[in-house]
Amino acid sequence: MNEIPTTAASQGAEDPREAQPARWGKGGSHPPIVENGEPLPGEVEVVVDEEDGEEYLVAAEPPEVFWKTTEDGEAYVEADDPLARTRAVLDDESAYLEIYRTVLAACAAPGGAKTPDLAAAVDGHPLVQSPRLYVQHFLKKLEDAGAIRWEGAWVAGSAAADVLAELDVKQAASASKAQGEGVLR
């Protein structure tokens, strides 16, 4: 069994529940807190129930525990940019924008989209025949970018709506440009 090293002050504690892991507050993690941000109480509430002249300990409801992140953790979360990652995927695979739009639109629909339904919409498309690609390729790229996630179905993340709007603008601009080129002929 692995034991968590404790601080010198808590090693002599008679009640092992009072021992605090030595790593709390050092190099990256903070001690647990309760919802209002206060430290987790060190004492456990002991409830005694008396029945037929006998005393019994009753398990008290434990407080809900929260963990506060470090400054490095906060910086990591703030730097996370699913929209930029999704845009990079679309830039790298611009030949497949129509496929990505199909997948994102299906995932953005209420209830999301199941893989077989996405496969039916994508796997027979002429763009994915040579080189042969399947819907899983597009799902993996979008999931890694943070544009979609699995919740019993593929559902759109926060970046998907922005990306879909951008793709609609690009598609409208392309259609307008193609229509304009037809007039010049």
C-alpha positions in Angstrom: 0.0 0.0 0.0 1.3 3.4 -0.9 1.3 6.0 1.9 1.2 9.7 1.3 4.1 11.4 3.1 2.9 13.8 5.7 4.4 17.0 7.1 6.6 16.9 10.2 4.0 18.7 12.2 1.3 16.2 11.4 3.3 13.1 11.8 2.9 13.2 15.6 -0.8 13.7 15.4 -2.7 11.2 17.4 -5.6 11.2 14.9 -4.5 10.2 11.4 -7.3 12.2 9.9 -5.4 15.4 11.1 -2.3 14.5 9.0 -1.9 16.6 5.9 0.0 15.4 2.8 3.4 17.1 2.6 2.9 18.0 -1.0 0.0 20.4 -0.3 1.2 23.9 -0.9 4.5 22.8 -2.4 5.3 22.8 -6.1 1.9 22.8 -7.6 -1.0 21.7 -5.5 -3.1 23.4 -2.9 -4.9 21.8 0.0 -8.5 20.9 -0.6 -11.1 23.6 0.1 -14.9 23.8 0.7 -17.3 25.6 -1.7 -16.8 29.0 -0.1 -13.0 28.8 -0.6 -12.2 28.2 3.1 -9.8 25.3 3.9 -11.3 21.9 4.5 -11.9 21.5 8.2 -9.3 19.4 9.9 -11.7 18.0 12.4 -14.3 15.4 11.5 -17.7 15.9 13.0 -18.4 12.9 15.2 -22.1 12.2 15.7 -23.1 9.8 18.5 -26.4 8.1 18.5 -27.8 6.5 21.6 -30.1 3.5 21.3 -31.2 1.2 24.1 -28.5 2.7 26.3 -25.7 2.0 23.8 -23.8 4.7 22.0 -23.1 4.3 18.3 -21.0 6.5 16.0 -22.9 7.7 13.0 -21.2 8.6 9.8 -21.7 12.4 9.3 -22.3 13.8 5.9 -18.8 14.8 4.6 -18.3 18.3 3.2 -18.1 18.7 -0.6 -14.4 19.0 -1.4 -13.0 21.3 -4.1 -9.4 21.8 -5.3 -7.9 25.1 -6.3 -5.6 25.2 -9.2 -2.2 26.7 -9.2 -1.1 29.8 -11.2 0.5 27.5 -13.8 -2.8 25.6 -14.1 -4.8 28.8 -14.4 -2.3 30.0 -17.2 -2.7 26.7 -19.0 -6.5 27.0 -19.0 -6.5 30.6 -20.1 -4.1 29.7 -23.0 -6.4 26.9 -24.1 -7.9 28.0 -27.4 -10.1 25.4 -29.2 -11.1 27.9 -31.8 -7.5 28.5 -32.9 -6.8 24.8 -32.9 -9.9 24.1 -35.0 -9.0 26.9 -37.4 -5.5 25.3 -37.8 -7.1 21.9 -38.6 -9.3 23.5 -41.3 -6.3 25.4 -42.7 -4.2 22.2 -42.8 -7.0 20.3 -44.5 -8.7 23.0 -46.5 -9.5 20.6 -49.3 -12.1 18.9 -46.9 -13.9 22.1 -45.7 -17.2 20.7 -47.0 -16.7 17.5 -45.0 -15.8 19.4 -41.9 -18.8 21.6 -42.3 -21.1 18.6 -42.6 -19.6 17.0 -39.5 -19.7 20.2 -37.4 -23.3 21.0 -38.5 -24.5 17.5 -37.5 -22.7 17.7 -34.2 -24.2 21.1 -33.5 -27.8 19.8 -34.0 -29.8 19.2 -30.8 -28.7 15.8 -29.4 -25.5 15.8 -31.5 -24.8 13.0 -34.0 -24.0 9.3 -33.8 -21.0 7.9 -35.6 -23.0 5.7 -38.0 -25.1 8.7 -39.0 -22.0 10.8 -39.7 -20.4 7.9 -41.6 -23.5 7.7 -43.8 -23.1 11.4 -44.6 -19.4 11.4 -45.1 -17.9 8.1 -46.1 -19.5 8.0 -49.6 -18.6 11.6 -50.4 -16.4 12.0 -53.6 -13.9 14.1 -51.6 -12.9 11.2 -49.3 -12.5 8.5 -52.0 -8.9 9.2 -53.0 -7.1 9.3 -50.8 -9.6 7.2 -48.9 -10.7 8.8 -45.6 -13.4 7.8 -43.3 -15.5 9.9 -40.9 -13.3 8.8 -37.9 -10.4 10.8 -39.4 -12.5 14.0 -39.2 -13.9 13.2 -35.8 -10.5 12.6 -34.4 -9.1 15.9 -35.8 -12.1 17.9 -34.5 -12.1 16.2 -31.1 -8.3 16.8 -30.6 -8.9 20.5 -31.5 -11.7 20.7 -28.9 -14.4 21.5 -31.4 -16.5 18.4 -30.6 -16.7 16.0 -27.7 -18.4 12.6 -27.0 -21.4 12.7 -24.7 -23.2 9.5 -25.8 -23.2 11.3 -29.2 -20.8 13.7 -30.9 -21.7 17.2 -29.7 -20.3 20.5 -30.7 -18.1 22.5 -28.3 -18.0 26.2 -28.0 -15.7 26.7 -31.0 -18.0 24.9 -33.4 -20.6 27.7 -33.7 -17.9 30.2 -34.6 -16.2 27.8 -37.1 -19.5 27.0 -38.7 -20.3 30.7 -39.2 -16.8 31.2 -40.7 -17.3 28.3 -43.0 -20.7 29.7 -44.1 -19.0 33.0 -44.9 -16.3 31.3 -46.9 -18.9 29.2 -48.8 -21.0 32.2 -49.6 -17.8 34.1 -50.8 -16.8 31.1 -53.0 -20.3 30.9 -54.5 -20.4 34.6 -55.1 -16.9 34.5 -56.7 -17.9 31.6 -58.9 -21.1 33.4 -59.9 -19.1 36.5 -60.7 -16.6 34.5 -62.8 -19.5 33.1 -64.8 -20.7 36.6 -65.7 -17.2 37.7 -67.0 -17.0 34.9 -69.5 
